[in-house]
Amino acid sequence: MTKGVFNWTYKDVVAVLREHKFHLNYIDSSHHYYTRLVSGRLYQVSVPFHGSKVFKPKTFKSIIAQSGLTRGQWGL
């Protein structure tokens, strides 16, 4: 069963980003920034880190948009 846009934690998001060759670029307070270069285009994703809290659907959708990955690549 897929999770849809609900119940995604920091660990879940980072696992998908690393699977698609994103690397931690820097940390600013409670936000971790992951980057990936694809065909000359740089993608940067800001992922808030608040322990094991679940992301709100709107926050998770923003992460999806920033990553440039399709919903299928996220397993949705």
C-alpha positions in Angstrom: 0.0 0.0 0.0 1.4 3.4 -0.9 1.4 6.3 1.5 0.2 9.0 -0.8 1.2 12.3 0.5 0.6 11.4 4.1 2.9 9.9 6.8 6.2 10.9 5.2 9.0 11.5 7.7 12.5 13.1 7.2 14.1 9.6 6.9 11.6 8.5 4.2 12.2 11.7 2.1 16.0 11.5 2.5 16.0 7.8 1.5 14.2 8.6 -1.8 16.5 11.6 -2.5 19.6 9.6 -1.9 18.2 6.8 -4.1 18.0 9.4 -6.9 21.6 10.7 -6.3 20.9 13.8 -4.3 23.6 14.8 -1.8 23.5 16.9 1.3 24.9 20.3 0.4 24.5 22.2 3.7 22.5 22.6 6.8 21.0 25.9 7.9 19.4 25.6 11.4 16.6 22.9 11.1 16.6 22.7 7.3 18.9 20.4 5.3 19.5 21.2 1.7 20.1 18.4 -0.8 21.3 19.0 -4.4 21.6 17.2 -7.7 22.9 18.2 -11.1 20.9 16.8 -14.1 21.7 17.8 -17.7 23.2 21.1 -16.6 20.3 22.0 -14.3 20.8 22.2 -10.5 18.0 20.9 -8.3 18.0 22.0 -4.7 15.6 20.6 -2.2 15.0 22.1 1.3 14.0 19.4 3.8 12.9 20.5 7.3 14.3 18.3 10.0 12.1 18.1 13.1 12.9 14.6 14.5 10.4 11.9 13.5 7.5 14.3 12.9 5.4 13.6 9.8 5.4 16.3 7.1 2.2 18.1 6.3 0.9 17.2 2.8 1.5 20.7 1.5 5.1 20.7 2.7 5.7 17.2 1.2 4.2 18.4 -2.2 6.6 21.3 -2.1 9.6 18.9 -1.6 8.3 16.9 -4.6 8.2 20.0 -6.8 11.7 21.2 -5.7 13.2 17.8 -6.5 12.1 17.7 -10.1 11.2 14.0 -9.7 7.9 12.6 -10.8 5.3 11.3 -8.4 6.0 7.8 -9.7 9.7 8.2 -8.7 8.5 9.0 -5.2 6.3 5.9 -5.2 3.0 7.7 -5.3 
